[in-house]
């Protein structure tokens, strides 16, 4: 039987995940784990690039990410779930890749530029940016090449980084006259960006998100703040779903065709007010998310998540060591 192609993807542990993560990334992973040899990692080293002095919640944040993945359907029997820092082979491969990567390649990487902008926005001296932050793009490449991945599931905004990984893999192969590393291909996700409740990008730091783990009550309260058609001032004003910046977009994700039509008609004919529309949406979302949230609560009450992280990391180490040994042999290091 032909071996499955390999995919690698990860998330930084910044706390409990929101619906943007679920709809834009995790649901896709759940499908991909049936088709590919999948490695999904919690990127705790990457978290240190900008929050090296804010580690007091790191352990809980790691658990929260794993819990959210598991309750949404990422299956440790189908995919390898691991913690980046528990696979030291990635760090060793990062050293070798850093030796062959030109500095100007790293400096032009958009991921690095975005991270540097975050530091600048915090009014931190740019000269104080850490060595680890500058090495971020090469470490991300090491994450991918550690398993000689064929594909990396990404959004369109992350394609440039995969291109850098391809460039580094190609440079390694050219320097050492080999075809050892696969040049990874981006595997684009087709899910559009989920807006936050205020119409901007959904994010924890913007306080405009709905978390996977939120209760039904919190979800309903948050939905009440969601932006609708700003031109519809009064209850009996006729609205336009096309101008409904957030709530109607959520309906298109969570509602059935019949429900969406009912909401549209009610808005356009002023037979349904925005408050009623939001209440119905909250009920629909809560009913859809209920099984996920129930599973998360059950997982929170035992130590299974820690076992899954450690067992997955051990499995990841086996493949990572195999790839690392091959790279060391190609480079002709003393063994």
C-alpha positions as CSV (number, residue, x, y, z in Angstrom):
1,X,0.0,0.0,0.0
2,X,1.3,3.4,-0.9
3,X,2.5,5.5,2.0
4,X,0.4,8.6,2.9
5,X,1.8,12.0,2.1
6,X,2.9,14.0,5.2
7,X,1.4,17.2,6.4
8,X,2.6,19.5,9.3
9,X,0.8,22.4,10.9
10,X,0.9,24.0,14.3
11,X,-0.4,26.8,16.6
12,X,1.2,28.9,19.3
13,X,-0.3,28.4,22.8
14,X,-1.8,31.7,23.5
15,X,-4.8,30.4,25.5
16,X,-8.2,29.0,24.7
17,X,-8.9,29.0,21.0
18,X,-11.8,30.8,19.3
19,X,-14.2,30.0,16.5
20,X,-11.9,31.5,13.9
21,X,-9.4,28.8,14.8
22,X,-12.1,26.1,14.7
23,X,-13.6,27.1,11.4
24,X,-10.5,28.3,9.7
25,X,-8.0,25.6,10.8
26,X,-9.2,22.8,13.1
27,X,-12.1,21.6,11.0
28,X,-9.8,21.4,8.0
29,X,-7.3,19.3,10.1
30,X,-10.1,16.9,11.1
31,X,-10.7,16.2,7.4
32,X,-7.0,16.0,6.5
33,X,-6.1,13.6,9.3
34,X,-8.0,10.9,7.4
35,X,-6.1,11.5,4.2
36,X,-2.5,12.3,5.3
37,X,0.1,11.3,7.8
38,X,-0.6,14.3,10.0
39,X,1.7,16.0,12.5
40,X,0.0,18.8,14.5
41,X,2.2,20.6,17.0
42,X,1.7,23.1,19.8
43,X,4.4,25.7,19.1
44,X,5.6,26.7,22.6
45,X,9.1,27.7,21.4
46,X,7.5,30.1,18.9
47,X,5.4,31.6,21.7
48,X,8.7,32.6,23.4
49,X,9.7,34.8,20.4
50,X,7.5,37.6,21.5
51,X,6.4,36.5,25.0
52,X,9.6,35.2,26.5
53,X,8.9,37.2,29.7
54,X,5.2,36.1,30.0
55,X,5.4,32.4,30.7
56,X,3.4,32.1,33.8
57,X,0.4,30.6,31.9
58,X,2.4,28.6,29.4
59,X,1.6,25.1,30.8
60,X,-2.1,25.8,31.0
61,X,-2.1,27.4,27.6
62,X,-0.5,24.3,26.1
63,X,-3.2,22.1,27.7
64,X,-6.0,24.5,26.5
65,X,-4.8,24.3,22.9
66,X,-4.7,20.5,23.1
67,X,-8.1,20.3,24.7
68,X,-9.7,22.5,22.0
69,X,-8.1,20.4,19.3
70,X,-9.3,17.1,20.8
71,X,-12.9,18.3,21.5
72,X,-13.2,19.6,17.9
73,X,-12.3,16.2,16.5
74,X,-8.5,16.0,16.1
75,X,-7.9,12.3,16.8
76,X,-4.6,11.2,18.4
77,X,-5.2,7.8,16.9
78,X,-5.2,9.3,13.4
79,X,-2.8,12.3,13.8
80,X,0.3,12.9,15.9
81,X,-0.3,15.7,18.4
82,X,2.9,16.9,19.9
83,X,4.6,19.7,21.8
84,X,7.3,21.5,19.9
85,X,9.7,21.6,22.8
86,X,9.4,17.9,23.5
87,X,10.9,17.2,20.0
88,X,14.5,18.5,20.4
89,X,15.4,17.1,17.0
90,X,13.6,20.2,15.5
91,X,16.0,22.5,17.4
92,X,19.0,20.5,16.2
93,X,17.8,20.6,12.6
94,X,17.2,24.4,13.0
95,X,20.9,24.8,13.8
96,X,22.0,23.1,10.6
97,X,19.4,25.0,8.5
98,X,20.4,28.4,10.1
99,X,24.0,27.8,8.8
100,X,22.9,27.7,5.2
101,X,20.1,30.4,5.2
102,X,21.2,33.8,4.0
103,X,20.3,36.6,6.4
104,X,18.4,38.7,3.8
105,X,16.1,35.7,3.2
106,X,15.1,35.8,6.8
107,X,14.7,39.6,6.9
108,X,12.2,39.6,4.0
109,X,10.0,37.0,5.5
110,X,6.5,38.5,6.1
111,X,6.0,36.5,9.3
112,X,9.1,38.1,10.8
113,X,7.9,41.5,9.7
114,X,4.6,41.0,11.3
115,X,6.2,39.9,14.6
116,X,8.6,42.8,14.5
117,X,5.6,45.2,14.0
118,X,3.9,43.7,17.1
119,X,7.0,44.6,19.1
120,X,7.2,48.1,17.6
121,X,3.5,48.7,18.4
122,X,4.3,47.9,22.0
123,X,6.9,50.7,21.8
124,X,9.7,48.3,22.5
125,X,13.1,49.3,21.1
126,X,13.6,47.5,17.8
127,X,17.3,47.0,18.6
128,X,16.1,44.8,21.5
129,X,14.4,42.2,19.2
130,X,15.7,38.8,20.2
131,X,17.9,36.5,18.2
132,X,15.2,34.0,18.6
133,X,12.7,36.3,16.9
134,X,15.0,36.8,14.0
135,X,15.4,33.1,13.7
136,X,11.7,32.5,13.7
137,X,11.3,31.8,10.0
138,X,14.1,29.3,10.0
139,X,12.7,27.5,13.0
140,X,9.3,27.3,11.2
141,X,11.1,25.8,8.3
142,X,12.7,23.2,10.7
143,X,9.2,22.4,12.0
144,X,8.2,21.4,8.5
145,X,11.4,19.7,7.4
146,X,11.7,17.7,10.6
147,X,9.2,15.4,9.1
148,X,10.1,16.0,5.5
149,X,6.5,17.2,5.0
150,X,4.9,17.2,1.5
151,X,2.2,19.8,2.4
152,X,1.6,22.5,4.9
153,X,-2.1,23.6,5.4
154,X,-2.1,27.4,5.4
155,X,-4.2,30.4,4.6
156,X,-3.3,32.5,1.6
157,X,-1.6,35.0,3.9
158,X,1.0,32.3,5.0
159,X,2.0,31.1,1.6
160,X,5.1,33.3,1.5
161,X,6.5,31.5,4.5
162,X,6.1,28.1,2.9
163,X,7.9,29.5,-0.1
164,X,10.8,30.4,2.2
165,X,10.8,26.8,3.5
166,X,10.9,25.6,-0.1
167,X,13.8,27.9,-0.8
168,X,15.8,26.6,2.2
169,X,15.1,23.0,1.4
170,X,16.2,23.6,-2.2
171,X,19.4,25.4,-1.0
172,X,20.2,22.5,1.3
173,X,19.8,20.1,-1.6
174,X,21.9,22.2,-3.9
175,X,24.7,22.7,-1.5
176,X,25.0,19.1,-0.5
177,X,24.2,17.8,-4.0
178,X,21.2,15.7,-2.8
179,X,17.5,15.5,-3.1
180,X,17.1,14.7,0.5
181,X,14.6,17.3,1.6
182,X,11.1,17.5,0.0
183,X,10.2,21.0,-1.1
184,X,6.9,21.4,0.8
185,X,3.9,22.7,-1.0
186,X,1.2,25.0,0.6
187,X,-2.2,23.3,0.9
188,X,-4.6,26.2,0.9
189,X,-7.6,26.3,3.2
190,X,-10.7,27.5,1.5
191,X,-12.4,28.8,4.6
192,X,-12.8,32.6,4.5
193,X,-11.6,34.7,7.4
194,X,-14.1,34.8,10.3
195,X,-14.7,38.3,11.5
196,X,-14.8,39.2,15.1
197,X,-18.0,40.6,16.7
198,X,-16.9,44.2,15.9
199,X,-16.3,43.5,12.2
200,X,-12.5,43.3,12.5
201,X,-10.3,40.2,12.5
202,X,-11.3,37.9,15.3
203,X,-8.7,37.7,18.0
204,X,-8.3,37.3,21.7
205,X,-6.3,40.5,22.0
206,X,-9.1,42.5,20.3
207,X,-11.7,41.2,22.8
208,X,-14.1,40.4,19.9
209,X,-13.9,36.6,19.8
210,X,-16.2,33.7,20.8
211,X,-14.2,30.9,22.3
212,X,-14.8,27.3,21.5
213,X,-15.1,26.7,25.3
214,X,-17.4,29.6,26.1
215,X,-20.7,28.7,27.8
216,X,-24.0,29.1,26.1
217,X,-24.8,32.1,28.3
218,X,-21.5,33.8,27.4
219,X,-22.0,33.0,23.7
220,X,-25.4,34.6,23.7
221,X,-24.2,37.6,25.6
222,X,-21.4,38.1,23.1
223,X,-23.6,37.6,20.0
224,X,-25.8,40.5,21.3
225,X,-22.8,42.8,20.7
226,X,-22.3,41.7,17.1
227,X,-22.5,44.3,14.4
228,X,-25.5,44.2,12.0
229,X,-26.7,46.6,9.3
230,X,-25.6,50.0,10.6
231,X,-28.3,51.7,8.5
232,X,-31.1,49.8,10.2
233,X,-31.8,52.1,13.2
234,X,-35.3,51.2,14.3
235,X,-37.1,47.8,14.6
236,X,-39.5,48.6,11.8
237,X,-36.8,49.8,9.4
238,X,-36.2,47.4,6.5
239,X,-32.7,46.0,6.6
240,X,-30.2,44.6,4.0
241,X,-28.4,41.4,4.9
242,X,-25.6,42.3,2.5
243,X,-24.8,45.2,4.8
244,X,-25.0,43.1,7.9
245,X,-21.3,43.1,8.7
246,X,-21.0,40.2,11.2
247,X,-24.2,38.5,12.2
248,X,-25.4,37.5,8.7
249,X,-21.9,36.1,8.0
250,X,-22.3,33.9,11.1
251,X,-25.7,32.8,9.8
252,X,-24.2,31.7,6.5
253,X,-21.8,29.5,8.5
254,X,-24.1,28.0,11.1
255,X,-27.6,28.2,9.5
256,X,-29.4,25.9,7.1
257,X,-30.6,27.2,3.8
258,X,-34.1,27.5,5.1
259,X,-33.0,29.3,8.3
260,X,-30.9,31.7,6.2
261,X,-33.8,32.5,3.9
262,X,-36.1,33.1,7.0
263,X,-33.5,35.5,8.4
264,X,-33.1,37.3,5.1
265,X,-36.8,37.7,4.6
266,X,-37.3,38.9,8.2
267,X,-34.6,41.5,7.8
268,X,-35.6,42.8,4.4
269,X,-39.3,43.0,5.3
270,X,-38.8,44.3,8.9
271,X,-40.7,41.3,10.3
272,X,-37.7,40.3,12.4
273,X,-35.7,42.7,14.5
274,X,-31.9,42.4,15.0
275,X,-32.4,41.4,18.6
276,X,-34.5,38.4,17.6
277,X,-32.1,37.5,14.8
278,X,-29.2,37.5,17.3
279,X,-31.2,35.4,19.8
280,X,-32.0,32.8,17.1
281,X,-28.3,32.8,16.0
282,X,-27.0,32.3,19.5
283,X,-29.4,29.4,20.0
284,X,-28.3,27.8,16.7
285,X,-24.6,28.3,17.5
286,X,-25.0,26.9,21.0
287,X,-26.8,23.8,19.8
288,X,-24.1,23.2,17.1
289,X,-21.3,23.7,19.6
290,X,-22.9,21.8,22.5
291,X,-21.3,18.4,21.7
292,X,-17.9,19.9,21.3
293,X,-18.2,21.8,24.6
294,X,-19.5,18.8,26.5
295,X,-16.5,16.7,25.3
296,X,-14.1,19.5,26.4
297,X,-15.5,19.5,29.9
298,X,-15.2,15.7,30.1
299,X,-11.5,15.9,29.0
300,X,-10.8,18.7,31.4
301,X,-11.6,16.4,34.3
302,X,-8.9,13.8,33.7
303,X,-5.3,13.7,32.8
304,X,-5.8,12.2,29.4
305,X,-4.7,15.3,27.6
306,X,-1.2,15.2,29.2
307,X,-0.8,11.6,28.2
308,X,-1.8,12.4,24.7
309,X,0.7,15.2,24.4
310,X,3.5,13.1,25.8
311,X,2.7,10.0,23.8
312,X,2.3,12.0,20.6
313,X,5.7,13.8,21.3
314,X,7.4,10.4,21.7
315,X,6.0,9.2,18.3
316,X,7.0,12.5,16.7
317,X,10.6,12.0,18.0
318,X,10.9,8.7,16.2
319,X,10.2,10.2,12.8
320,X,12.1,13.4,13.6
321,X,15.2,11.4,14.6
322,X,15.1,9.4,11.4
323,X,15.0,12.6,9.3
324,X,17.7,14.3,11.4
325,X,20.0,11.3,11.1
326,X,19.6,11.4,7.3
327,X,20.4,15.1,7.2
328,X,23.5,14.7,9.4
329,X,24.7,11.9,7.1
330,X,24.1,14.1,4.0
331,X,26.1,17.0,5.6
332,X,28.8,14.5,6.5
333,X,29.1,15.4,10.2
334,X,31.2,13.2,12.5
335,X,29.1,10.5,14.2
